[in-house]
Amino acid sequence: MNTSTSSSPTKESDDRKIPKIPVEIISDEEMALIDAAFAAYETPLARLSTSPRSIRSITLLSKCGLSACGNKGPSDIEDCDRVIGSDSPQKNKSKGVDSFLNRFRRARGLAVTDLTATEWCQKQMEFTLLMGRAEKSKAMKVGSARHAELEEEVIRRVKVNVESAEDVLAIKFMNFIVGINQLLFDGLTRELPLVACVEGVWMVGIIDEIRMPLSGAQRSPMLVDTKTRVRPTLPSEPQRRNGKLQLMCYKYMWDNLVTQKFPSTKFFDFFSLNPNKILSPDIRDTASKSGLSSKTLGDVVRCFENSCCLLPQADEHLLLRYELQEDRSLLEEDNFVYDSEWVEAQIKLQLEFWLGLSEPSYVPDEERWKCRYCAFSSKCQAISSPDASTKQPENVESETPCASN
């Protein structure tokens, strides 16, 4: 039996007084991180900046799938379906290596939530890919609604129609451009979509929130992620580790975009997109209202590259916020330092699973209690026989698994 271990990054000492809040094994956050990559589908929407100081713009809501065409599509850049142009040569390509990445993410990119779900349990991810995802729980829906509410504090949503994969990707890059404009002018943006090539694999993600000082010599953007919880309890260590991995992956992608030239040719080739395809009238109108003179996807990507050139690397300090769903009170803010060696090692480790370089591993013995909350536990060899390791650790409050975001 294979086992995997994931050492947590070193936590900084914090002199602030933290209220005594019980710790729980599992709650909304674990399942959210596991299931986020398999969210329900929604109709594509657009958004308007609500800040008078930001550049006036219209962009597609970042929770719109990369493959969206017409009025139907997945709800999240991380949860998108296939992104293939109408004249895609990939339609006639052989499947090649029968890896999970090739079978399930070849033409859409690997989501950061795919990586975090794999870190939680590779075997569970394998079951999910082969047997399908579980339905979103009530707590997950509440958490998603909270994220939408936070976004609407700075963005107003409007509908935008798309006609092709090129239109959808153009809108995604426009979302990034407008979000960066808002960050530079207001010091805050939310739900910022990312697309970057990591270790030779195309990855996508959405950063919950980015903050940046408007003055002073130090203007490094700080990446923030908000987690909502059903009960007034603090996350367990595996939860914290998983949340930290998510934020560190975002910083890794951000720094990749601002320090290296975006491989646009490789991007167009991978997704079989035509950079010279004329965008739909609706998208060209959207671009014009956003202050972009763009007629093709290639035009938009060049604007995207220019925006990346304006940005510094993300701050080394990252922030995880934990809110109580009931009254949105703050349970804890976990300010921690980016660990480049740890996150790079984790990315490579989880990519081995996706690239078919290693067999899916079970959770280590000390985290075998996760199996008690897994939908596939009856099919998994990890708990085929009773084992004391499935018992909850001492001084940890258990809870029925549910997720929010």
Secondary structure, DSSP 8 states (H G I E B T S, - for coil): --B------------S------BBS--HHHHHHHHGGG--EE---EEEE--TTS---EEE-SSS-TT-BBTBEES-GGG------TT-GGGGS---S--HHHHHSTTT-EEHHHHHHHHH-HHHHHHHHHH------HHHHHHHHHHHHHHHTTEEEE---B-SHHHHHHHHHHHHHHHHHHHHHHSEEEEEEEEEEETTEEEEEEEEEEE--SSSS----EEEEEEEESSS-B--HHHHHHHHHHHHHHHHHHHHHHHS---HHHHHHHTT--TTSB--HHHHHHHHHTT---SBHHHHHHHHHHHHHT-----SEEEEEEEETTT--EEEEEEEE--HHHHHHHHHHHHHHHTTSS---B--GGGGGGGGG-TTGGG-GGGSS--GGGS--TT-B--------
